[in-house]
Amino acid sequence: MNRSMFCTLALTLIGLASTASALAADADFAFKAAYPNVTADPDGVWDASAFSAGKASLYEFELRTGGNDLLVSQIWNSDCAVATCPTRLVRLEPDGRRAVLVDDMMRQVIPPNDPRFAGLPKNGPQADFARRPFRLSADGKSLINGDFRFSVRAGKP
């Protein structure tokens, strides 16, 4: 094998390893929207019963993948506990339907446009959670919220 072929082969293997590594990593959800003090969900994830006590706030994060768009919606309503709120992971179907994959109480998020976000530490676990409150595991079987994992229904979305 000559030197040129060896270099080409080495670069190809490095590229394949990098691609495999990127595909094996957890996927972060990006902040999508905040709907403070609303009486209905503009994206249709939550029904009227979630707003039975009046106004609530919604915080949404999205993950766009090749044809499997996912949305995490957290509602701050009377069902919230001290540090957790009802949260849903929803697969957005091409025909507009929503398939709920996870429905559980999860750690409260602080949206990046909230003034409290500016006062958080710049490094460490709290800062990491504030920047990346939701991740999908590399195998697609778990929604990760801080140090908690929630099983995704029907495996990989």
Disulfide bonds with the S-S distance in Angstrom:
Cys80-Cys85 1.95
